Amino acid sequence: MPHLYCYGYTGRMDLGQKIREARKAAGLSQTKLAQMADLSQCAVSEIETRSEEHTSELQSLAYLVCR
């Protein structure tokens, strides 16, 4: 699994925001990332805005956008 530093995650910044930035940098829509992660688009949106409540999903999304 790629390390979260691949998109500048330092551990102190909001991880949901970093997921959003990485998703956009990878050219992925929330819908496409949701399909790749077997989540709903609403779940991806929620994770990007309220990441502290979705730690298990964050690892999956970080892996998908950082590879």
N, C-alpha and C positions, 0 to 999 in steps of 0.2 A: 504494500500500500504506500503510495507517495506520501511524503511528509507534508503537513499543512503549511510549512514554510514556502512551498512552491508558489504560493500567491501572497507571500508577505505576512502570514499570520504570526504574530509575536506573542500571543497568549494574553495580552491585555486589551486588545481591540475586540469589538463585537464580532463574534464568529459568524453570525447570520449575515452581517454586512459584508464580510469577506467572501462568504459563499455567493452572495449576490454579485459582487464584483468579479469573482472567478467565473461564474456562470456567464455573465455578459462577455467577459474576455474570451471565453471559449465559444462564443457565438450561439449560445443555447437560450431558448426561451424557457420560461418556467414550465410550460406544458411539456416540452421535449425532455427537460431534466426530470420532471415528474414521471414520465413514461420510462425513462432509463432506470429510475430508482424504485419503480413500482409504487409510486405515491400519487395522490391527486395533486392537481395544480394548486388547489387551495392549501394543501399541506405544505407545499414548497413555499408559497407566499407566507404562511404562518411561521415557518421555520426561519425565513429570511428576516422577518420583523420581530419575532419573539424567540430567538434561538436558545435562550437559557432554559426553556421548557421542553426542548426537543434534542437532548444530547445524543440519543441513540441514532436518530436520523441524520444528525450532522456529520457523523463519520462517513456514512454512505454517500452523502452529497459531496463532501470534500473529496472523497476518492474519485467520484465520477468527473468532477470538474477539473481535477488536478492531474489526470493521466494524459 
